[in-house]
Amino acid sequence: MTKRFSLLLWVNIAMFGSSTYAQTLFSARTMGLGAYGAMVTDACGFDVNPAGIAWIRDWDFGTATYTSTSGENAGFVFHGLSFGKRFLEDNAVAAQYTPGASLEFLLPTNLSQVTNTPVSFDKRIRYEEPFALAFARKFSDEVAAGVGVRRLEEKVTDTQYQLDPGDTTFVISFNEQTARSWRIDVGVIWKPENSLTLSAVGRSIVAVKETTLPSDFSSFRLSDASALELGAAYAITPSLRVALDLRTDKTGAVGSEWTPVGRTSVRAGLYCSTTESPFVYGVAVGLGWSYDFLVVDAGYLHFLDQGKRRGSGAVGEFDAGTITRVDLNPYTHDRLSLSVKALFGNIRENLARIESVEIFGSVYPSSYETFAYRPIGKVRVRNISDKPIQARARFYVDNLMDGPTETAPVYISPGSEEEIPFTAVFNNRVKNVSQVMVRDGDVYVSATTGDEYDDKFQTRLLFQGRNDWDGNAETLRYFVTPNDQDVIRYGREILVNEMDSLENEAKELRPFLKAQMLFNAFAGKLITVGDPKQSADYVQYPSETLKLRTGDCDDMTVTFSSLLNSIGIATAFVDVIPPGRPERSHIYLLFDTGLDPKYGGNIAENPKRYIVRKTKSGDETIWVPIETTVITKGFSATWTTGAQEYFDDVEIGLGLIKGWVRIVDVY
Amino acid sequence: MKRLLIVLILLLPAAGCQQPADVELRPDLADALEVTPLAEADSTFDRPSIDSSAVLPREHDMFGGMLVVNRVKYDAGVRVDSGAFSRVYFANRNLPVMFMGRIVGFHGIDLGMPPTLNGMPMLRVPHRIPLRRIFADSIALAGFEYFTNLTTTFQANTEYRWTASSGFPGGFDISIRSPDNLVVQSPRGGSLISRNQDFPLRWRGQGDSLTIVISRFDPLTRRVKPLLRLRPRVNRGHAIIPAKILQALPRERFYVMTFMLANRSRSEVIDGYGERVLVQAASVYNSYVEIR
């Protein structure tokens, strides 16, 4: 079994810009991993990379909540909801509503003894990302691209004071200013191989500003600088994934996800930055559990330098430019996050994967029917799920088959591989293949009922010409066409002319005599050309031989066999491959006279001139060997030669016993 | 049923009802000021203005008696005047001074033998009560108070002791230490201050009892009306008046910023005198500025 390793390596590299956006902490899985750019596959993480939603199964719902474990605020905060939907096979949309993605600063007031209006702050600065939208399209199983739009709101509430000269008290009013903008991200995911995923995200490529904060509050404006993030993911083993992120703002993350049991995942991540002290400024851990279509994730993020992360900071150190994400910034508290995701819909999860396909040689149109029951190839299938499956393979060649040919189900345990041989039911069009050609054949594997498949593999088939023969006596019989109209007509014409002479003969002898008549008429009108049997030979169909009136011994053998079969006389090939001299291999013909062996003397005094064989019905009858290479010498000569060959090969050489002589019944 | 359960589980995180914690941005305490508006005093009940007495108008109502020693500077920019004095006054609540049906003051108690200040007898002078009229102010004389000019002798960080053997059954013997010398470096008198910018204050003078009073100043009548009291949270010799506070002031242009470094004893009780007595030693610096 070939073990396939997949490596998911996360690498995000920011290309330009002094500030960029770190990923959201909406998903507990995201937070626990630390690096997520090339691993996004759901609506919870599309604001990290919008292209990821292209791998949404069908319906994708998610919700998240978190609580701060540092600072004074206790209790869970509703982070938000996510929704994703796949449509038209390769497209997906997603949306997030995130009321919990907010950051608020308060500058306390210096005033006391104010009027009736209580004042608790001099300024309140609030940043929110209330919702986001995304669209993605999968261009192939390996490439997807997406665009995401995030709503950003910056609100400043400034307390205004006016001294009332008469009352000598302060009159309080509030000046509220709000800036609203849309930030557009563009993402791409590429999977050059099953084990490697690469991603690229252009963060805030476009910033569409509806309103901006006035100049008085310009110091509170968030940066809208663009940035580029590159990501890669690599799986060391199917159950262990390693992730690495790098960004242009000199931050990054390293993470890993281990799935020891099919439904449980353990995650760990490190958040790094060259502008923070220490370099590793955050550590995260996470757990994930899935059941059916429900996925539950929990994560905990701890910052090593608590500094400003306990709910207060010096106003002199406040710099809005350092806040690139309302979820993750120098003021973010330690956080415990919980997210739940449900995946609904008809999009199936692939359970099986094709590891390899092998085709057993060329397809000879002459014997195409044999592939209905004889495997044309085999496919190695791996069960990539955590449940046993019943895998079925289907094979299809466009135009040459009316439909896929399906195998019986094969049981495959989780993680195991099995070989499934498959057959092919070709239609009559394959007999029209005049010369060698290559055609694509599609192999599908499915672990569930229905028409959907888990994996597909395209292979190549080599089709020989309709007259090509592989040298095997077994397949030579497929050139025998007793039902061909030309053959039937030819045979009938001959026998009709000889009908009178047959009436005076014994009924038991008539098959023998008919065969003799056909042979004499057949041999007298044809010219033999060509060599004895060769492998990969060219064999004419009887109708072609009768039309051309020429052919080699194989053509004659096939044609005479067809003629005899067309009048009900069974035939068989004697396939001789002399040991050590395969170049001397040869085929000649036997035909069934239908005579009871006790009547052998009626056709030949020497019993060595004929063979007693059992027919399909079990009766023993007399079979006559004829050698078509001397067909022009007449029936008697071909019989004598054939009998001599049979005597030498079988009686003397014990070819049948030793296996270098085979008798292949045609019908 | 299964799907309903899933939906419920999905909504479970939505049960989080807390709001994200806000971040309090602490101001630099070295520059922080506590700002308090000051109630307006009765316009007809005039009192020694804050720029000279270092006593807020309403505080005059709280105390029947005062024993103060002040060093006062007036910085008008082109001219800086300074002086120091001590004043002793005890109001006789039984003898109010009426003017147009309103109490405008009280007679000052005659102590008989003048009290001494650091052994030197103080000068007995009439207690003067200014009366504000529509067209012209006048003065009413009621009783006595005691005064000593300390312009040439005042010293910072020095004990000043008032002693009296008459006037009250047991007399009194009260002392207080004068504060550190106060010098204001910003604003200097005559400064032009913009309302649209934060304004830095700088001074020299140690002590936790520093108070700054911003008063509206009428150059014609030379009347001073206190508006705001500012107290630095920590006396480190500097503070910042936010532009927002400057913008809150009335649109008049002329103001005086009175810096006061005072040592006070507010609970002094003198046998035989039923009122509270303010004992104060203060260093006062007045900076007359223009705010636009």
Interface residues (C-beta under 8 A of the other chain):
Chain A: F61 G62 T63 A64 T65 Y66 T67 S68 G71 E72 N73 A74 G75 F76 V77 F78 H79 L81 G100 S102 L103 E104 F105 L106 L107 P108 N110 L111 S112 Q113 V114 D122 R124 D158 T159 Q160 Y161 Q162 L163 P165 G166 D167 T168 T169 F170 F293 L294 V296 K308 G311 S312 G313 A314 V315 G316 F318 Y331 H333 L338 S339 V340 A342 F344
Chain B: R3 I6 V7 I9 L10 L11 L12 P13 A14 A15 G16 C17 Q18 Q19 P20 A21 D22 V23 E24 L25 R26 P27 D28 A32 L33 E34 V35 T36 P37 L38 A39 E40 L227 L228 P242 K244 I245 Q247 A248 L249 P250
